[in-house]
Amino acid sequence: ITGSTLAYGGALNVLNYGTYDVSQHTASYDLFTLNGAVPTGSFGSVVVDGVNLNLNGGLWTGVSGTTNYTFTPGTGVLGVTVPEPASLVLLAVGGLLMVPRRRKA
């Protein structure tokens, strides 16, 4: 940070911390605390837990399996969304109900 400016540049690689795996927890992570600083520049790439994010409309986004990642450079926040197991079960049950059944003659 120079004065009240945070200059982004190069590659941003977000790795797991010890045994904590960001891909397993729905949460928002403050990667940068801007405290009024204005971010300038941009990252050439953003990688979270081995997943390459794509820049689209000012947001870096990516998906790995059922985990969604969103990094907002303007706020320095990384959002991670992981479906709850109950949601996955409901989707699976709904899918099974859609399977046509054979009738016995």
Backbone as CSV, one residue per row, in Angstrom:
resi,resn,N_x,N_y,N_z,CA_x,CA_y,CA_z,C_x,C_y,C_z
1,ILE,0.856,-1.177,0.000,0.000,0.000,0.000,0.897,1.234,0.000
2,THR,0.649,2.136,-0.915,1.381,3.393,-0.990,0.408,4.514,-0.673
3,GLY,0.570,5.193,0.442,-0.375,6.234,0.829,-1.748,5.644,1.009
4,SER,-2.708,6.089,0.212,-4.058,5.545,0.311,-4.415,4.716,-0.917
5,THR,-3.393,4.125,-1.564,-3.611,3.318,-2.760,-3.027,1.924,-2.562
6,LEU,-3.796,0.925,-2.931,-3.317,-0.454,-2.948,-3.148,-0.836,-4.407
7,ALA,-1.918,-1.123,-4.822,-1.640,-1.432,-6.224,-1.625,-2.946,-6.428
8,TYR,-2.616,-3.450,-7.164,-2.660,-4.863,-7.519,-1.712,-5.098,-8.691
9,GLY,-1.163,-6.312,-8.756,-0.326,-6.676,-9.885,0.149,-8.105,-9.745
10,GLY,0.585,-8.695,-10.854,1.088,-10.066,-10.823,-0.027,-11.070,-10.628
11,ALA,0.301,-12.181,-9.977,-0.660,-13.261,-9.751,-1.059,-13.302,-8.286
12,LEU,-2.326,-13.569,-8.029,-2.827,-13.769,-6.671,-3.100,-15.252,-6.512
13,ASN,-2.376,-15.897,-5.622,-2.583,-17.322,-5.342,-3.046,-17.470,-3.901
14,VAL,-4.249,-18.019,-3.721,-4.803,-18.245,-2.394,-4.681,-19.733,-2.105
15,LEU,-3.926,-20.051,-1.057,-3.694,-21.442,-0.693,-4.381,-21.765,0.627
16,ASN,-4.550,-23.030,0.896,-5.093,-23.450,2.188,-4.108,-23.107,3.287
17,TYR,-4.641,-22.816,4.462,-3.807,-22.481,5.613,-3.773,-23.697,6.536
18,GLY,-2.628,-24.352,6.588,-2.521,-25.548,7.431,-3.509,-26.602,6.981
19,THR,-4.358,-27.045,7.899,-5.355,-28.061,7.570,-6.702,-27.447,7.195
20,TYR,-6.799,-26.112,7.202,-8.056,-25.439,6.853,-8.198,-25.396,5.345
21,ASP,-9.267,-25.958,4.828,-9.514,-26.049,3.389,-10.653,-25.100,3.015
22,VAL,-10.342,-23.992,2.316,-11.369,-23.007,1.965,-12.467,-23.603,1.099
23,SER,-12.167,-24.651,0.346,-13.163,-25.234,-0.550,-14.235,-26.015,0.198
24,GLN,-14.086,-26.194,1.503,-15.042,-26.976,2.288,-15.953,-26.106,3.154
25,HIS,-15.805,-24.780,3.080,-16.549,-23.892,3.976,-17.168,-22.730,3.205
26,THR,-18.485,-22.554,3.338,-19.134,-21.387,2.765,-18.810,-20.200,3.656
27,ALA,-18.156,-19.194,3.091,-17.747,-18.035,3.885,-17.265,-16.920,2.980
28,SER,-17.069,-15.748,3.577,-16.422,-14.617,2.921,-15.112,-14.367,3.634
29,TYR,-14.058,-14.223,2.873,-12.722,-14.016,3.429,-12.198,-12.654,2.997
30,ASP,-11.823,-11.813,3.961,-11.225,-10.513,3.662,-9.747,-10.732,3.377
31,LEU,-9.389,-10.805,2.100,-7.989,-11.013,1.739,-7.186,-9.738,1.931
32,PHE,-7.851,-8.602,1.726,-7.204,-7.302,1.897,-8.138,-6.422,2.716
33,THR,-7.631,-5.786,3.740,-8.399,-4.801,4.482,-7.993,-3.444,3.937
34,LEU,-8.877,-2.837,3.177,-8.529,-1.625,2.453,-8.529,-0.370,3.328
35,ASN,-9.354,-0.319,4.362,-9.410,0.838,5.272,-9.391,2.166,4.523
36,GLY,-10.234,2.275,3.525,-10.320,3.523,2.766,-9.356,3.620,1.603
37,ALA,-8.396,2.701,1.499,-7.461,2.722,0.376,-8.209,2.391,-0.914
38,VAL,-7.742,2.919,-2.004,-8.356,2.675,-3.310,-7.471,1.709,-4.085
39,PRO,-8.009,0.513,-4.440,-7.193,-0.420,-5.216,-7.024,0.057,-6.656
40,THR,-5.814,-0.084,-7.198,-5.541,0.253,-8.593,-4.867,-0.937,-9.252
41,GLY,-4.821,-0.920,-10.576,-4.190,-2.017,-11.300,-5.071,-3.243,-11.293
42,SER,-4.501,-4.361,-11.681,-5.255,-5.619,-11.675,-4.283,-6.785,-11.600
43,PHE,-4.811,-7.902,-11.188,-4.018,-9.122,-11.153,-4.020,-9.745,-12.538
44,GLY,-2.905,-10.367,-12.906,-2.836,-11.079,-14.170,-3.594,-12.389,-14.108
45,SER,-3.670,-12.966,-12.910,-4.416,-14.203,-12.700,-4.766,-14.325,-11.225
46,VAL,-5.837,-15.067,-10.954,-6.239,-15.363,-9.582,-6.484,-16.864,-9.510
47,VAL,-5.806,-17.523,-8.561,-5.938,-18.965,-8.376,-6.291,-19.215,-6.917
48,VAL,-7.379,-19.947,-6.675,-7.808,-20.278,-5.321,-7.820,-21.789,-5.179
49,ASP,-6.995,-22.289,-4.277,-6.956,-23.731,-4.001,-6.783,-24.537,-5.293
50,GLY,-5.943,-24.038,-6.206,-5.673,-24.747,-7.451,-6.678,-24.497,-8.554
51,VAL,-7.710,-23.689,-8.302,-8.743,-23.393,-9.299,-8.446,-22.029,-9.926
52,ASN,-8.259,-21.999,-11.248,-8.032,-20.745,-11.970,-9.353,-20.009,-12.108
53,LEU,-9.407,-18.776,-11.601,-10.613,-17.967,-11.734,-10.539,-17.144,-13.008
54,ASN,-11.701,-16.812,-13.560,-11.804,-16.031,-14.793,-12.329,-14.643,-14.478
55,LEU,-11.750,-13.630,-15.122,-12.189,-12.254,-14.931,-13.379,-11.989,-15.840
56,ASN,-14.500,-11.560,-15.217,-15.720,-11.308,-15.971,-16.457,-10.143,-15.321
57,GLY,-16.515,-9.009,-16.001,-17.243,-7.863,-15.472,-16.667,-7.316,-14.183
58,GLY,-15.365,-7.384,-14.001,-14.732,-6.853,-12.801,-14.650,-7.827,-11.646
59,LEU,-15.242,-9.021,-11.790,-15.188,-10.064,-10.755,-14.396,-11.255,-11.271
60,TRP,-13.648,-11.860,-10.385,-12.958,-13.116,-10.702,-13.838,-14.241,-10.189
61,THR,-14.246,-15.159,-11.070,-15.130,-16.248,-10.660,-14.609,-17.587,-11.175
62,GLY,-14.967,-18.639,-10.456,-14.588,-19.985,-10.868,-15.386,-21.023,-10.117
63,VAL,-15.397,-22.238,-10.673,-16.147,-23.352,-10.082,-15.263,-24.577,-10.080
64,SER,-15.312,-25.310,-8.990,-14.645,-26.604,-8.902,-15.629,-27.568,-8.264
65,GLY,-16.122,-28.526,-9.063,-17.149,-29.432,-8.541,-18.389,-28.636,-8.203
66,THR,-18.788,-28.644,-6.941,-19.963,-27.889,-6.501,-19.576,-26.619,-5.738
67,THR,-18.277,-26.310,-5.672,-17.801,-25.136,-4.943,-17.624,-23.955,-5.895
68,ASN,-18.231,-22.823,-5.555,-18.140,-21.600,-6.359,-17.247,-20.591,-5.650
69,TYR,-16.368,-19.936,-6.413,-15.464,-18.922,-5.880,-15.732,-17.594,-6.577
70,THR,-15.722,-16.494,-5.814,-15.844,-15.147,-6.365,-14.896,-14.229,-5.611
71,PHE,-13.993,-13.585,-6.346,-13.097,-12.597,-5.741,-13.447,-11.235,-6.307
72,THR,-13.705,-10.276,-5.407,-14.053,-8.917,-5.793,-12.863,-8.013,-5.513
73,PRO,-12.124,-7.588,-6.546,-10.944,-6.764,-6.321,-11.239,-5.434,-5.621
74,GLY,-12.406,-4.841,-5.879,-12.741,-3.549,-5.290,-12.882,-3.584,-3.778
75,THR,-13.205,-4.768,-3.226,-13.374,-4.892,-1.779,-12.306,-5.779,-1.145
76,GLY,-11.607,-6.570,-1.965,-10.618,-7.493,-1.426,-11.226,-8.722,-0.791
77,VAL,-12.494,-9.021,-1.115,-13.216,-10.132,-0.485,-13.296,-11.325,-1.427
78,LEU,-12.968,-12.499,-0.889,-13.134,-13.776,-1.587,-14.358,-14.464,-1.013
79,GLY,-15.332,-14.751,-1.860,-16.522,-15.479,-1.437,-16.429,-16.920,-1.895
80,VAL,-16.750,-17.843,-0.992,-16.747,-19.270,-1.301,-18.115,-19.824,-0.942
81,THR,-18.752,-20.499,-1.908,-20.064,-21.083,-1.675,-19.987,-22.585,-1.904
82,VAL,-20.322,-23.341,-0.852,-20.337,-24.798,-0.913,-21.754,-25.237,-0.556
83,PRO,-22.429,-26.016,-1.429,-23.780,-26.472,-1.090,-23.771,-27.326,0.176
84,GLU,-24.805,-27.145,0.982,-24.936,-27.960,2.179,-25.300,-29.383,1.765
85,PRO,-24.890,-30.376,2.555,-25.223,-31.768,2.211,-26.719,-31.995,2.047
86,ALA,-27.541,-31.321,2.848,-28.994,-31.503,2.743,-29.495,-31.036,1.383
87,SER,-28.930,-29.956,0.868,-29.320,-29.456,-0.451,-28.966,-30.464,-1.536
88,LEU,-27.793,-31.079,-1.406,-27.385,-32.076,-2.400,-28.307,-33.291,-2.367
89,VAL,-28.728,-33.691,-1.172,-29.638,-34.835,-1.048,-30.970,-34.508,-1.709
90,LEU,-31.489,-33.308,-1.482,-32.755,-32.923,-2.106,-32.652,-32.913,-3.629
91,LEU,-31.550,-32.444,-4.155,-31.347,-32.460,-5.603,-31.302,-33.886,-6.135
92,ALA,-30.634,-34.772,-5.414,-30.536,-36.170,-5.840,-31.907,-36.839,-5.825
93,VAL,-32.689,-36.603,-4.775,-34.027,-37.194,-4.671,-34.912,-36.650,-5.788
94,GLY,-34.838,-35.350,-6.043,-35.613,-34.755,-7.128,-35.248,-35.358,-8.471
95,GLY,-33.964,-35.617,-8.681,-33.509,-36.237,-9.915,-34.043,-37.651,-10.070
96,LEU,-34.077,-38.390,-8.965,-34.601,-39.756,-9.023,-36.091,-39.776,-9.333
97,LEU,-36.815,-38.786,-8.862,-38.248,-38.723,-9.143,-38.521,-38.434,-10.608
98,MET,-37.547,-37.876,-11.298,-37.713,-37.545,-12.709,-37.434,-38.739,-13.626
99,VAL,-36.843,-39.792,-13.090,-36.507,-40.963,-13.899,-37.797,-41.721,-14.223
100,PRO,-38.049,-41.976,-15.514,-39.271,-42.708,-15.884,-39.234,-44.134,-15.325
101,ARG,-40.410,-44.608,-14.939,-40.504,-45.959,-14.389,-41.156,-46.876,-15.413
102,ARG,-40.713,-48.116,-15.416,-41.321,-49.114,-16.310,-42.510,-49.738,-15.592
103,ARG,-43.540,-49.955,-16.362,-44.710,-50.622,-15.795,-44.685,-52.082,-16.168
104,LYS,-45.082,-52.909,-15.234,-45.145,-54.342,-15.503,-46.415,-54.634,-16.303
105,ALA,-46.281,-55.513,-17.283,-47.420,-55.862,-18.126,-48.300,-56.880,-17.486
